[in-house]
Amino acid sequence: MKDEKELLALISLVDEPDERLYEQVRNRIYDYGYEAIPSLEKAWESAFDDKLQDRLAAIIHELQQQHLFTELSDWSKFGYDDLLRGYLIVTRFQYPDLDVHAITTAIGMIVQEVWLELNPHLTPLEKVKVINHVIYDINKFSANTTNIQSPDNYYLKQLLDTKKGNPLSLGMLYLLVARSLKIPIYGVDLPRHFVLAYVEQEFVGNEHISSDDHVAFYLNPFNKGAVFTRNEISLYIRQLKLEHNDSFYAPCSNRTILQRMINGLIDTYKQSSNEEKVEELKQLIKALDIH
């Protein structure tokens, strides 16, 4: 840390009654970045004045948001092949103290359960059947059909805690399991619904597969991994009265998946009139454009 004594001195001035002077103190604390949070939290715990606690909490929150933006920007530029890391970053928007180790351990256990059931002789459909059995039958993950508009449906922590999610969160879990086992399943950015595509093995390794030429079949993670074909997507598009777009059939990048997640969260928070969350997410999604 730059100067811990100076930071502590600044924190002691957070109760400055003069708003202009307080802003100067606050902005100076911001210069310390994420490293200042433990000292700020300690000060918050020992503070008895409501206004002081509110100011400290606001500074902590702003530093957390700045840190999330930096992490997501770095992920977008350098680590977008790691979907779990990206998913954890966005989940920490709602759960800043997220136990990352517990989350990764829980997913690792699901991956291991699938791995134990696999063998090299299984066909793509048989592999999918194994994944479906482990995720939906053994671990009891299912579609949240009663509270579909809740933002909680998007977050990985909530998905693992409740075993219920929306098409995107269930699809992302499915991807995390499949890709950990080198099974070539990718997301498809279908309007109003997120589905998955099983790509022919020889085309694995290309994060930006741009067409559906090598898609063997599709999966619906919201319906227990049900398998379907390109024809069903075409019918769905016609029902929505949308113009044809090749991207509705093709695998998409992890960056596109996280953009979809944040946009989905923005929509749900708009519905609950949580303008603060909406504005913060609008800022956060800009990090994905930096690459």
Secondary structure, DSSP 8 states (H G I E B T S, - for coil): ---HHHHHHHHTTTT-SSHHHHHHHHHHHHTTGGGGHHHHHHHHHH---HHHHHHHHHHHHHHHHHHHHHHHHHIIIIITT-HHHHHHHHHHHH-TT--HHHHHHHHHHHHHHHHHH--TT--HHHHHHHHHIIIIIIS--EE--SSTT-GGGG-HHHHHHHSEE-HHHHHHHHHHHHHHTT--EEEE--TTS-EEEEE-GGGTT-TT--SSTTEEEEEEGGGTTEEE-HHHHHHHHHHTT----GGGTSB--HHHHHHHHHHHHHHHHHHTT-HHHHHHHHHHHGGGG--
